[in-house]
């Protein structure tokens, strides 16, 4: 037996045995029911183990480990095998919040404002060209496809415009979570990794602002206004998140400077606190943690590199469980019913990402590798997009649930394809495993956490 096959079997067989044990317990009723804290603990523990092994198997197949995490979650989730129920997934909500905070804290610790200032033109051009092209084209596509989309109104043009506007706005978002994790897993460093990371983070903030504007305009068009003014919403959710993030950043930098003991435990507790504060006061977890990490790297005596090293020691189980839970949430019935429309909109979005990235990178005179391959780093969508679709379903109950189902179907496509495409791009330009820094580019992506490996 070849060594590769032997190592592959050594990972697949334990996973199959664990799966068999869980299935026997789950369906025999001997301790793992659909509900209950004990059942949830066993199921979540199994999901973590299965995700870890799935990531190893994916790596052996030269796929991103994230793909393995997502695939395992998809198979054991409530829509396929039912081994993990919706109630069990709800128990992972805190882990998901901590994971988002941890990933955003990592991203903030990687942002060096000197580099951002030197490349502000590039980042601005790529971001703006992507957002404008994706939003406008997807909006137009939804309007043109109005006769065949089951949830589009036949005689209400104002409502059709609102729905199309919501789709266009959400389609512009990408996933910082997946971007950072793929860069970390591949130990990537270089112009492509840096550019994709910078644009993704900036675009994520821009999408949140754009969505808040679109939501307010939609309510006005439909006569459902009367709530908070747009300025109030933006001030609270964005400005408030930044201010709270600075507070967390100051606290973290003081701890790292004067205590510097058991830093991983402190960081984990800090991420949980960030998620709790954001949930309680309706702020943005991503923006709070991003600001905190940026403060440590750029405005304190502590070093972002020390923060990243602390995160490396605790991020693997958090990331594995986070992405496995994301895969388990893929709504298979919705995807089966809406896949032609989801595939159409996903294809239009991908084409616009390619054209927008190419246009912005060309205008910015970016490196050929960035112009040719950077668009593959923006395909993935995950947490932020899912959160925005949830807001739509809550704010517009008459049609929002149908829109959310189609957006979730698109997310499923993007989650499965995006990490593979981005890893391919990093490999093509030779940035996978890059250890030497370009002396003119003293940044960022090379210090991303290696715990996802």
Secondary structure as GFF3:
##gff-version 3
##sequence-region A 1 453
A	DSSP	alpha_helix	3	28	.	.	.	ID=ss1
A	DSSP	alpha_helix	37	60	.	.	.	ID=ss2
A	DSSP	alpha_helix	65	76	.	.	.	ID=ss3
A	DSSP	alpha_helix	86	90	.	.	.	ID=ss4
A	DSSP	alpha_helix	93	110	.	.	.	ID=ss5
A	DSSP	alpha_helix	113	118	.	.	.	ID=ss6
A	DSSP	alpha_helix	120	144	.	.	.	ID=ss7
A	DSSP	alpha_helix	157	171	.	.	.	ID=ss8
A	DSSP	alpha_helix	176	185	.	.	.	ID=ss9
A	DSSP	alpha_helix	191	221	.	.	.	ID=ss10
A	DSSP	alpha_helix	230	234	.	.	.	ID=ss11
A	DSSP	pi_helix	235	239	.	.	.	ID=ss12
A	DSSP	alpha_helix	240	258	.	.	.	ID=ss13
A	DSSP	alpha_helix	263	281	.	.	.	ID=ss14
A	DSSP	alpha_helix	285	298	.	.	.	ID=ss15
A	DSSP	alpha_helix	304	312	.	.	.	ID=ss16
A	DSSP	alpha_helix	315	328	.	.	.	ID=ss17
A	DSSP	alpha_helix	332	363	.	.	.	ID=ss18
A	DSSP	alpha_helix	368	373	.	.	.	ID=ss19
A	DSSP	three_ten_helix	374	378	.	.	.	ID=ss20
A	DSSP	alpha_helix	383	395	.	.	.	ID=ss21
A	DSSP	alpha_helix	400	428	.	.	.	ID=ss22
A	DSSP	three_ten_helix	445	447	.	.	.	ID=ss23
###
